[in-house]
Amino acid sequence: MMVRKARKNARAVPGREKRIDMTGAETLDVARDAIWTIVVVSSPLMLVGLVVGVVVSLFQALTQIQEQTLVFVPKILAIFVTLLLALPFMADALHSHMMRISSRIIGG
């Protein structure tokens, strides 16, 4: 609502009546939407990496295995499987973000 009011009050550049400048509120809205999309898309992989890292670290602490490279293989495998499972969701989130940006560009 506030963005539409700001857009109505935006000044056109002399000689280019069709051009409408992007307001500060619109810029912040697009940036907020982009940051939220990044968080939503990356969170499944980050959460799986966090959980697997904690579980392997707990296993290392309980068995007193002090191998530094033991964490990497399970974490990489778990993130890869999660990527395969979450890829449709991630693609849908990115597609909807692109549609929102395109509608803003087309709408002027």
C-alpha positions in Angstrom: 0.0 0.0 0.0 2.8 2.4 0.9 4.7 1.5 -2.2 1.7 2.4 -4.4 1.4 5.8 -2.8 5.1 6.5 -3.2 4.9 5.4 -6.8 2.0 7.8 -7.5 4.0 10.6 -6.0 7.2 9.8 -7.9 8.4 12.4 -10.3 9.0 11.6 -13.9 12.2 12.7 -15.6 11.7 15.6 -17.9 11.6 14.5 -21.5 10.7 11.0 -20.5 7.2 10.9 -19.3 6.9 7.1 -19.5 9.8 6.5 -17.1 9.0 6.0 -13.4 11.8 5.9 -11.0 12.0 3.3 -8.3 11.3 4.6 -4.8 13.3 3.8 -1.7 10.4 1.7 -0.4 10.3 -0.4 -3.5 14.0 -0.9 -3.4 13.8 -2.1 0.2 10.9 -4.3 -0.6 12.7 -6.0 -3.4 15.9 -6.5 -1.3 13.8 -7.9 1.6 12.1 -10.3 -0.7 15.4 -11.4 -2.2 17.0 -12.0 1.2 13.9 -14.0 2.4 14.1 -16.1 -0.8 17.8 -16.8 -0.1 17.0 -17.9 3.4 14.1 -20.1 2.4 16.1 -21.8 -0.5 19.3 -22.4 1.6 17.7 -23.4 4.9 17.1 -27.1 4.1 20.7 -27.7 3.2 22.0 -25.6 6.1 19.8 -27.4 8.7 20.8 -30.9 7.4 24.5 -29.9 7.5 24.1 -28.6 11.0 22.3 -31.7 12.3 24.7 -34.1 10.7 27.7 -32.1 12.0 26.3 -32.2 15.6 25.5 -35.9 15.4 29.0 -36.8 14.1 30.6 -34.6 16.6 28.6 -36.2 19.4 29.6 -39.6 18.1 33.3 -38.6 18.1 33.0 -37.3 21.6 31.3 -40.4 22.9 33.8 -42.8 21.2 36.8 -40.6 21.7 37.7 -40.7 18.0 39.6 -37.6 17.2 39.7 -37.8 13.4 39.3 -34.3 11.9 38.2 -35.5 8.5 35.4 -37.8 9.7 32.8 -35.1 9.7 33.2 -34.2 6.0 32.1 -37.4 4.2 28.8 -37.9 6.1 28.0 -34.2 5.8 28.7 -34.1 2.1 26.6 -37.2 1.5 23.7 -35.9 3.6 23.7 -32.5 1.9 23.8 -34.1 -1.5 20.8 -36.3 -0.8 19.0 -33.3 0.7 19.8 -31.3 -2.4 18.3 -34.0 -4.6 15.2 -34.2 -2.4 14.7 -30.4 -2.0 15.6 -29.3 -5.5 12.0 -29.1 -6.7 11.1 -26.9 -3.7 14.1 -24.7 -4.2 13.4 -24.3 -7.9 9.8 -23.4 -7.2 10.9 -20.8 -4.6 13.4 -19.3 -7.1 10.8 -19.4 -9.9 8.2 -17.6 -7.8 10.8 -15.0 -6.8 11.6 -14.4 -10.5 7.9 -14.1 -11.4 7.5 -11.4 -8.6 10.5 -9.5 -10.0 9.3 -9.8 -13.6 5.8 -8.6 -12.7 7.4 -5.5 -11.0 9.4 -4.8 -14.1 6.5 -5.3 -16.4 4.1 -3.3 -14.2 6.4 -0.4 -14.2 
